[in-house]
Amino acid sequence: MKKRMHVYFEGMVQGVGFRFTAVEVARDFGIAGWVRNLDDGRVEVLAEGEEEHLESFLKNITGRFSRYIRGKEIEWTEAKGELNDFTVKF
């Protein structure tokens, strides 16, 4: 079942390749959406795909950046189908 995941990552998550790794991992799992840095130092991710793929994406990213992530806030909703690719937003 397709879902939408909106995540805010907190910690030392900017300047460590987080966004570009997120793009690579999302494309590997066939996930659509975007990632961007926020002015307050967090990184925001909006992603849609099969729920199991989103969970694998989240586990992969969290594992790769576990030494930098100090917290994350996740909201799950139904997919809207409006996202086509996974990109970095500036």
Phi, psi and omega in degrees: 000133180282138181226169174240135180235127178242118187233140170243119177262134179244153178126208177269065189257000176254143178082016181237012180084014184301309185296316184287328173292319179301319178298313181299313181293317180299317180293325176299326181265002179070035182261141177254152177148210181203165177223144178206152172280145175251155182299336182273006177097352178276168171240134181251136177232132171238122186218147175230144177169190176297139184306317180295327177289321177296319178295321177293319176301311181298316179297318181296311180296315180298320178294316181294327185245025184301328181285346181256329183281126178253349179181161175209146178242124185236135174235127178254133175219178176287145178295145178257344177074019183261359182254138184246327184223178176243123187225170171265129174263137178247000000 
